Amino acid sequence: MRARNTILVLSLTLSSSVFAQNTSKPTASCPAKGSPSSGKEVVVRVPNDKPNAVQLLKQGDTLVFQLSVQPGTGYTWVVRGDPGGMRKLGNTTYIQSAKEPGAVETQIVKLVADRVGEYDISLAYVPIWDEASPSQVVTTHVKVDRGSATRP
């Protein structure tokens, strides 16, 4: 009888650990659907960098926003308005910084410079149930020049 109880406890322990591994939260969403860019990536970290600084890009470069987010609160970052000559590249992804529930994560938003010009890119931190009421808005001015996307 004791051996049967030990086997049962061991079996339950193993199956619960397998269940815990299979139900863990992924660190990123589905792969990007947009066509990849051929240029370099320029990274803007919010809140660490100064997002209001002018970002100089060449056609084909990618502007990558790394934004602090706490998804458990129901808030997320969204691109506000028309990004002009910038095109969103793929889906928004998330990088998990800690394994604790409710921990701050990094949300990644990528925009590719398609057309020459100057654009204001605004991102808003909004509750998913009311995108009209952002708690924070970040705007970055972008200048896109002609020329090769690769630089020395």
Helices and strands as residue ranges (DSSP letters): H 2-22, E 41-46, E 55-58, E 62-69, G 71-73, E 75-80, E 86-88, E 93-96, E 105-113, E 117-127, E 136-145
